[in-house]
Amino acid sequence: MTGKLIKLVFRLLSLLSLKNAQRLGRFLGSVAWRLDGRSVETTRKNLRACYPDLNDRDIESFGRDSLRETAATALEIPLMWEWPIERCLGLIREIEGEHLLEEYKEGKRGLLLLAPHLGNWELSGLFFASRYRMAALYSPPNQPGFEDYMKKVRSRSGSELVATDRRGIMRLFGILKEGGVVGILPDQTPRQESGEFAPFFGIPAVTMTLASKLIQKTGAKPLITYAQRLPDGRGFKMVIKEVEPGMESRDMTESLTALNRSVEKCIVEVPAQYQWEYKRFRRTAPGHNPVY
C-alpha cells in the first residue's frame, strides 16, 4: 500500500467515533484470530513462554483478547493522527501519577519517558508533547511517501521526531542534558550491537541499551508511561509510574533487568492491551531453546 493510499484510508477512518473505531478494530481482531495467521501463532508462542502456567483454553482466550485490543489500537491511530490535538487530549479521563511530573518540573534533570507497546502509545506521545519540549525516537517506515505524513502529524503538537541513526541518537543526549524530555519505546528489539540479553518474563530477551546509556550519561529522570484504554469507548487513563529500582545503575545488566521489570509491571495491570503479536524473543540466548 502506497503512502498516498494509506493517508486516504487514515482520513476516512478518522471520521469514526472512538467507540466505533474500537468496535471495528476488535471485530477485525476477532476475524484475524479465526484466520489463524502468523500474528496468531506468534501471540500463542509469546503467551506460552511468558505465562507457562496457563492452560490451552486460557491461552486461546488471552490471545484472542490481545489481538482484538491490538487491532483496536490500530484503528485508533487514524483518530490520533487526524483529529485536532484538543479532541485527542479530551479522551484522557484520568491521570495517574501526575505528581511525578510536578517533581520533574521542580528539578533541573531531563526526563526520559519509557512508553512500551501497551494501550495507545500515540496518545501518550501527544499528551507529553502538548506539555513539554519533547523529542521522540522513531524508525522511518518502508512505505514510499508515508514518512513525511507520519512526521507531520506526530510533530504537530511540537514534538521533535528523531531518526534512529547516529545523528539522531546524539540529538537525544543533547536534549536531555538541556533538561528536555525524550520518549522511547523500550520494548523494541534493537540491532544486535545496540542491545544485551536481559530477562523479560523470565526469558532472556535482547534489550536496548540506549535508555540506560541516556540515563547514565545525562542524569535524566526515567519514568514509564502508557495510555490505558477504558471500557465502552469511554476514553483513556494516562498512567505514569516510577521505574523499578536499579534502572539508574551504572551496571548495564542491573539497569536492563530493571527496565524489563518496569515494563512487566505495567503489562500485568492490563495484559490484554500489550502487543503480544510482536516477536520480542526473535534472538535466542546461548543455551536456551528458541521461542519461535
C-alpha positions as CSV (number, residue, x, y, z in Angstrom):
1,M,0.0,0.0,0.0
2,T,1.5,3.4,-1.0
3,G,1.8,6.3,1.3
4,K,-0.9,8.3,-0.5
5,L,-3.4,5.4,-0.2
6,I,-2.6,5.0,3.5
7,K,-3.2,8.7,4.1
8,L,-6.6,8.4,2.3
9,V,-7.6,5.4,4.4
10,F,-6.5,7.1,7.6
11,R,-8.5,10.2,6.8
12,L,-11.6,8.1,6.1
13,L,-11.2,6.1,9.3
14,S,-10.8,9.3,11.3
15,L,-14.5,10.1,10.6
16,L,-15.3,7.3,13.0
17,S,-16.0,8.0,16.7
18,L,-13.6,6.5,19.2
19,K,-16.2,3.9,20.2
20,N,-16.9,2.8,16.7
21,A,-13.2,2.7,15.8
22,Q,-12.6,0.4,18.7
23,R,-15.6,-1.7,17.8
24,L,-14.3,-2.1,14.2
25,G,-10.8,-2.8,15.4
26,R,-12.0,-5.5,17.8
27,F,-14.1,-7.1,15.1
28,L,-11.2,-7.2,12.7
29,G,-9.0,-8.6,15.5
30,S,-11.6,-11.4,16.1
31,V,-11.6,-12.2,12.3
32,A,-7.8,-12.3,12.3
33,W,-7.7,-14.7,15.2
34,R,-10.1,-17.1,13.4
35,L,-7.9,-16.9,10.3
36,D,-5.0,-18.3,12.4
37,G,-2.2,-16.5,10.6
38,R,1.3,-15.6,11.6
39,S,0.3,-13.0,14.2
40,V,-1.9,-15.5,16.0
41,E,0.9,-18.1,16.1
42,T,3.4,-15.5,17.4
43,T,0.9,-14.5,20.1
44,R,0.4,-18.0,21.2
45,K,4.1,-18.7,21.5
46,N,4.7,-15.5,23.4
47,L,2.0,-16.2,25.9
48,R,3.0,-19.8,26.4
49,A,6.6,-18.7,27.1
50,C,5.6,-15.8,29.4
51,Y,2.7,-17.5,31.2
52,P,3.8,-21.2,31.4
53,D,1.1,-21.9,34.0
54,L,-1.8,-21.1,31.7
55,N,-3.7,-24.0,30.0
56,D,-4.5,-24.0,26.3
57,R,-8.0,-22.7,26.8
58,D,-6.7,-19.7,28.8
59,I,-4.0,-19.1,26.2
60,E,-6.7,-19.0,23.4
61,S,-8.9,-16.6,25.3
62,F,-6.0,-14.4,26.3
63,G,-4.5,-14.4,22.8
64,R,-7.9,-13.5,21.2
65,D,-8.4,-10.6,23.6
66,S,-4.9,-9.4,22.9
67,L,-5.3,-9.4,19.1
68,R,-8.6,-7.6,19.5
69,E,-7.0,-4.9,21.6
70,T,-4.1,-4.6,19.2
71,A,-6.5,-4.1,16.3
72,A,-8.4,-1.5,18.4
73,T,-5.1,0.4,18.8
74,A,-4.5,0.2,15.0
75,L,-8.0,1.7,14.4
76,E,-7.4,4.4,17.0
77,I,-4.2,5.7,15.3
78,P,-6.0,7.4,12.4
79,L,-8.0,9.3,15.0
80,M,-4.9,10.3,16.9
81,W,-3.2,11.5,13.7
82,E,-6.1,13.3,12.1
83,W,-8.2,14.7,14.9
84,P,-7.4,18.1,16.4
85,I,-5.0,17.8,19.3
86,E,-7.5,19.1,21.8
87,R,-10.0,16.5,20.8
88,C,-7.5,13.7,21.3
89,L,-6.4,15.0,24.7
90,G,-10.1,15.3,25.6
91,L,-10.2,11.5,25.5
92,I,-8.0,11.3,28.7
93,R,-10.4,10.9,31.6
94,E,-7.9,10.4,34.4
95,I,-4.2,10.8,35.0
96,E,-2.4,8.5,37.5
97,G,0.9,9.6,38.8
98,E,0.8,13.3,37.7
99,H,2.6,14.3,40.8
100,L,5.7,12.6,39.3
101,L,5.7,15.2,36.5
102,E,5.5,18.0,39.1
103,E,8.6,16.7,40.7
104,Y,10.3,16.8,37.3
105,K,9.3,20.5,36.8
106,E,10.9,21.4,40.1
107,G,14.3,19.8,39.2
108,K,16.9,20.5,36.5
109,R,17.2,17.0,35.2
110,G,16.0,15.8,31.8
111,L,13.1,13.4,31.7
112,L,13.3,10.1,29.9
113,L,9.8,8.6,29.2
114,L,9.6,4.9,28.5
115,A,6.4,4.1,26.6
116,P,6.1,0.4,25.9
117,H,3.7,-1.1,23.3
118,L,0.8,-1.0,25.8
119,G,-2.5,0.7,25.4
120,N,-2.4,3.6,22.9
121,W,1.2,4.9,22.7
122,E,0.3,7.6,20.1
123,L,-1.9,9.3,22.7
124,S,0.9,9.1,25.2
125,G,3.1,11.0,22.8
126,L,0.5,13.7,22.2
127,F,-0.1,14.1,25.9
128,F,3.5,14.8,26.8
129,A,4.4,16.7,23.7
130,S,1.5,19.1,24.5
131,R,3.1,19.9,27.8
132,Y,6.9,19.8,27.3
133,R,9.6,20.4,24.7
134,M,9.9,16.8,23.7
135,A,11.7,14.6,21.2
136,A,10.7,11.1,20.3
137,L,12.8,8.4,18.6
138,Y,11.2,6.8,15.5
139,S,12.1,4.3,12.8
140,P,11.4,5.5,9.3
141,P,8.6,3.5,7.6
142,N,9.2,1.4,4.4
143,Q,6.1,2.8,2.5
144,P,7.1,5.4,-0.1
145,G,5.8,8.9,0.7
146,F,4.5,7.8,4.1
147,E,7.3,9.2,6.3
148,D,6.6,12.8,5.6
149,Y,2.9,12.3,6.5
150,M,3.9,10.5,9.7
151,K,6.4,13.2,10.7
152,K,3.9,15.9,10.0
153,V,1.1,14.5,12.2
154,R,3.3,13.4,15.0
155,S,5.1,16.7,15.2
156,R,2.0,19.0,15.0
157,S,2.0,19.3,18.8
158,G,5.6,20.5,18.8
159,S,7.3,17.1,19.2
160,E,10.6,16.7,17.5
161,L,11.0,13.4,15.7
162,V,14.5,11.9,15.9
163,A,15.5,9.1,13.5
164,T,17.3,6.0,14.7
165,D,20.7,7.0,13.3
166,R,23.9,8.3,14.9
167,R,23.0,11.9,14.5
168,G,19.5,11.3,16.0
169,I,20.9,9.5,19.0
170,M,23.4,12.3,19.7
171,R,20.5,14.7,19.5
172,L,18.7,12.8,22.3
173,F,21.7,13.1,24.6
174,G,21.8,16.9,23.9
175,I,18.1,17.4,24.7
176,L,18.3,15.5,28.0
177,K,21.4,17.4,29.0
178,E,19.5,20.6,28.5
179,G,16.7,19.4,30.8
180,G,14.3,18.4,28.0
181,V,12.0,15.4,27.5
182,V,12.7,12.3,25.4
183,G,10.3,9.5,24.6
184,I,11.4,5.9,23.7
185,L,9.6,2.6,23.1
186,P,11.7,0.4,25.4
187,D,10.5,-3.0,24.3
188,Q,11.6,-2.9,20.7
189,T,14.2,-5.5,19.7
190,P,17.3,-3.4,18.9
191,R,20.1,-4.3,16.5
192,Q,22.5,-6.9,17.9
193,E,25.2,-4.3,18.6
194,S,22.7,-2.0,20.4
195,G,21.4,-4.5,22.9
196,E,22.2,-7.1,25.5
197,F,20.3,-10.1,26.9
198,A,18.2,-9.4,30.0
199,P,15.2,-11.3,31.5
200,F,11.7,-10.4,30.3
201,F,9.1,-12.6,32.0
202,G,12.0,-14.9,32.9
203,I,13.2,-15.3,29.4
204,P,16.5,-13.8,28.1
205,A,15.5,-11.1,25.5
206,V,17.8,-8.7,23.6
207,T,17.1,-5.4,25.3
208,M,18.1,-1.9,24.1
209,T,20.9,-0.3,26.0
210,L,20.1,3.2,24.7
211,A,17.7,4.1,27.6
212,S,20.3,3.1,30.2
213,K,23.1,5.0,28.4
214,L,21.0,8.1,28.2
215,I,20.3,8.0,31.9
216,Q,23.9,7.2,32.8
217,K,25.4,10.0,30.7
218,T,22.8,12.8,31.2
219,G,21.5,12.1,34.7
220,A,17.9,12.1,33.3
221,K,15.0,11.0,35.4
222,P,13.3,7.9,33.9
223,L,9.6,7.3,34.1
224,I,7.4,4.7,32.5
225,T,4.0,5.6,31.0
226,Y,1.1,4.2,29.0
227,A,-2.4,5.3,28.0
228,Q,-4.8,2.6,29.3
229,R,-7.9,2.0,27.2
230,L,-11.1,2.3,29.2
231,P,-14.2,0.1,28.6
232,D,-17.1,1.0,26.3
233,G,-15.3,3.7,24.3
234,R,-15.1,6.0,27.4
235,G,-11.6,7.1,26.6
236,F,-8.3,6.5,28.3
237,K,-6.4,6.7,31.6
238,M,-2.9,8.1,31.4
239,V,-0.6,6.1,33.7
240,I,2.8,7.5,34.8
241,K,5.0,5.3,37.1
242,E,8.4,5.3,38.7
243,V,10.7,2.7,37.1
244,E,11.9,-0.3,39.2
245,P,15.0,0.2,41.4
246,G,18.2,-0.4,39.5
247,M,17.3,1.3,36.3
248,E,19.7,4.2,37.1
249,S,22.5,1.8,37.9
250,R,25.8,2.1,36.0
251,D,25.9,-1.7,35.9
252,M,24.3,-2.5,32.5
253,T,22.9,-5.9,33.5
254,E,21.2,-4.4,36.5
255,S,19.8,-1.5,34.6
256,L,18.4,-3.6,31.8
257,T,16.9,-6.1,34.2
258,A,15.1,-3.2,36.0
259,L,14.0,-1.8,32.6
260,N,12.3,-5.0,31.6
261,R,10.9,-5.5,35.1
262,S,9.4,-2.0,34.8
263,V,7.7,-2.9,31.5
264,E,6.4,-6.2,33.0
265,K,4.8,-4.4,36.0
266,C,2.9,-2.2,33.6
267,I,1.8,-5.1,31.4
268,V,0.3,-7.1,34.4
269,E,-2.0,-4.2,35.0
270,V,-3.7,-4.5,31.6
271,P,-2.2,-7.6,30.0
272,A,-4.6,-7.9,27.0
273,Q,-3.6,-4.3,25.9
274,Y,0.0,-5.3,25.3
275,Q,1.2,-6.1,21.8
276,W,1.8,-9.8,22.2
277,E,1.9,-10.2,18.4
278,Y,5.5,-8.7,18.4
279,K,8.4,-11.1,18.2
280,R,10.1,-9.9,21.4
281,F,12.3,-13.1,21.6
282,R,13.5,-13.3,18.0
283,R,17.1,-13.8,19.1
284,T,17.9,-16.7,21.4
285,A,20.4,-16.6,24.2
286,P,23.1,-19.3,24.2
287,G,21.9,-22.4,26.0
288,H,18.2,-21.6,25.7
289,N,15.6,-23.0,23.4
290,P,14.1,-20.7,20.8
291,V,10.6,-19.3,21.5
292,Y,9.7,-19.3,17.8
